[in-house]
Amino acid sequence: MNTRLFVALALPLLFIAPGLPEPRLSADQDETLNTAEGTQGPAVLSTIAFTSTRDNHGASWAVPPIVGGEIYFIDYMDDGTFSAPRRMTANTYTDIFPALSPDGKGKVVFDSNRRRTPSEPVNTSDLFLMNHDATELQFLTRGGSPTWSPPGPHGKASKNIAFHASASGTGLPINTFPGAATEDSDIFTVNVDDLLENGAVPRNLTVDRVATVDDDPNWSPDGGSIIFTSYVPTPSSTLTSSEIYIMNADGTGQPQQLTKDGIEKRGAAWSPDGLRILFACRSGAPAANAPTVASFEICVMDAVANSPITQLTLNNISELTPTWSPDGQLIVFHRVPSNQLWVMPADGSAPPAQLTAAFSSGFNLLATSWSVIAVGKRAR
């Protein structure tokens, strides 16, 4: 993924966000019994997957620092608290942009540079699959910014992923951002089982879009559509006029442009009910260290072309990688330059609350997935 950018932070042992909606415990989630006291402890409702360099900060091999990024989980509990983070990957590679499968089966697909050659940029990405307990790691294909298709009927597993990748297969990252797209980046889909078992070739859905960088795909909850961002790259600049497009997930028809205001947009994400789209938009006041460049804010719109855009945050602090909670009530994102994860009500009815505190050095960022893990042990 390209400019989903990044931040630095650390996590408290337990956090409750003031002013946030009261969580509900769904019927299919267990509660934790504290046998020592004979009382019930908080139950896990859902899990945030994010990237952190907190355990690799300052390592000689982690240059730039994001190279030390690993996958971490934070659980959201039924009493409104968030658990301590737990580390899922541990190596000397860059593991970023995790996506939890929405079927509750706890599959994680993520970007990693562990297969790049010495001649390739350090932010060259391939996609890998693992279980939610970090077992059964498997290489999938070259690409980045993965998103899962929704689960099938009657509890069937999510089978497909969409991602961006070089159309030629030889393109290299267009800039130095983590998981950056290539200059010939297109949107691809593939059935994960077919890929692993039969060597299926991913299908290019935007092959006819010449001279554009297509990235940041996100699959609709009903499975019928994929949104993505697209722009014509400008040499020697990381600023773009990236807009949001929608296309049929089966590749039929032509993509349609949803936004047309010329304001850069990143990381578009469907709401769980499929009615709204959340994204980062470069419409904030310039930061002090970049007085001529607008900052990114958290924005939302109805999932209809040319719908009015509502800005949920209003400041001169860039806020990026916004992600919905599974019930659509909350949003998690990372904030620059405070280098923290924040959480807020999805309707903007309360100001953002800091989810992570600077108890340690390093980045804690890119909370690109918030989902339910209905199998195995979650909170630890």
Secondary structure, DSSP 8 states (H G I E B T S, - for coil): --S---------SSEE-TT-------TT---EEETTTTEEE--EEEEEEEEE-TTTTT-TT-SSGGGG-EEEEEEEETTSEE---EE---SSS-EEEEEE-TTSS--EEEEE-TT--TTS-TT--EEEEE-TTS-S-EEEEE-EEEEE----GGG----EEEEEEESSS---BSSSSTT--BTTEEEEEEEHHHHHHH----EESSTT-TT-EEEEEEE-TTSSEEEEEEE---TT------EEEEEETT--S--EE---S---EEEEEE-TTSSEEEEEEEEE---TT-TTS-EEEEEEEESSTT--EEES--SSSEEEEEEE-TTSSEEEEEEETTTEEEEEETT--S--EE----SS-S-EEEEEEEE---SS----
